[in-house]
Amino acid sequence: MGKGWDAPTDSADFEPPSYRKDLEIEEDLIEEVARVVGYDSIPSRVRSAPLSGASETQTPHLLTHVIQVACGLGFDELLSAALVGNIPPEVLPPGGTQDLWEVQNPKSRELKHLRSSLLPGLLQAAARNLRHGAREARLIEAGKVFRATPPPLGADPIEIGLVLVGAPDPWAEPHANADRFLEFKGAVDSLLGGLGIDSRRSATYHETCWAGGAGAAIEADGRRLARLGQVAPGLAAGTGLERPAWAAVLDFDAIADLVPSRRRFQPLPKYPSVKRDIAVVVDRAVPQGEVEETIRRGGGTLLASVRLFDVFEGEQLGSGKKSLAYALEFRSPDRTLQDREVDEAVQGLVRALGSTVGATLRGGVESTAAGRP
């Protein structure tokens, strides 16, 4: 092999012999030197280089935190395979069957699709738990679901699924309602609250995976965080469930954008609160969440909390009407409130209810004892 040296002395030109047609680039020559010298003679050294635009993702940490909060609420974590069998029609993606990834040579018909939803797997696991003697199953799973659009690689968003199946314990909860939707929705609300997302509202929502009229959505800052409801009977039966089930699907990307980087805690209040109860009559079609949001906006800065405690429908209200009763709590951080201030705040929110949702006050405003929960 011919060799000629040029200045500076740390550079060189090499001309391979005519019979070595395989030596074309610098790496080919380096490989030849390493082969002659011996690979064992070359010291190992890990080279580091900065990666522009790369940053540590918080996704694993946030997912772990979500699971921990859910487990604290009584749910058990489920880990299932991403390959599944037939996709139930109730959970097909918006693009239908054209939006599914299908394995060309599956090992079995139970492993031919990439899952498009976490719900079937959660429901199947809940059914297995009940068949093995469990009274109820409270499960959560976080993982990727897969879409074939947009082409060519599709999308793989992260979802969080929760399911509640079974009857409440008659000893621990002797008066519990067999319809556990409100209990389940409270758990989802507590999960979002535990993540630091405090400003939320509920809205009606329906899709084929929910039983008719049994779906809802939880939104914040104009984004849908969760969709939940009673599972459609066809979907439940297809996964082996013979009992009513309640489930929720949370949008991880929306949650990640709204989870605060820091939680701010306020000191315990120094001054007592003043409580009022009001009942308003609205059209049956008006969502409760819209009424509650109107109360919060109309109550001003003194309104500390709003809690719905009664819903009533009857002939005495008129056709197509319902009554919603709320417990209101007013408090100032720097003084004891006077009744006059609270009355003015209540009058303001009543006016807001009338102009926004067409509500009328039913039975006046009642004062409640400060110690009432």
Buried (B, 14 or more C-beta within 10 A) or exposed (E): EEEEEEEEEEEEEEEBEEEEEEBEEEEEBEBBEEEEEEEEEEEEEEEEEEEEEEEEEEEEEBBEBBBEBBEEBEBBEBEBEBBBBEBBEBBBBEBEEEBBBEEEEEEEEEBBBBBBBBBBBBBBBBBEBBEEEEEBBBBBBBBBBBBBEEEEEBEEEBBBBBBBBBEBEEEEEEEEEEEBBEBBBEBBBBBBEBBBBEEBBBBBBBEEBBBEEBBBBBBBEEEBBBBBBBBBBBBBBBBBBEBBBBBBBBBBEBBBEBBEEEEEEEEEEEEEBBBBBBBBBBEEEBBBBBBBBBBBEBBBEBBBBBEBEEEBEEEEBEEEBBBBBBBBBBBBEEEEBEEEBBEEBBEBBBEBBBEBBEBEBBEEBEEEEEEEE
